């Protein structure tokens, strides 16, 4: 099991700010399978009102494999769920559970495209959305 932590704060105006302290816990039972959970504590201030508590809870189940080919291609898939653990009425969460699927492919050459799709039936307040991300990295 491994973990990491991050903290951030944003100030929108003189009286409105948002702060977060979060972390990621990762459990890898097999070399190709990983489970992540990312709890976050949130503090929101607007004028004289300050609320704090836990935010929504993202969970991810990820599988990946490297193929024995010249450029060492890697294929990956993730199932991501966000549980509405934050108090939406106070601005600490969305109040809605979401589920998403990510697929990715990459090579040692440097480019890693990956489409993402949030399923419309899992969200009552937002239509399904698709995004495309590209990561470029250099491997030694």
Secondary structure, DSSP 8 states (H G I E B T S, - for coil): -EEEEEEEEEESSSSEEEEEEEEEEEEEEETTEEEEEE-EEEEEEETTEEEEEE--EEEEEEEEEE-SSTT--EEEEEEEEEE--S-GGGTSS-SS-EEEEEEEEE-TTSEEEEEEEE-GGG-SSS--EEEEEEEE----
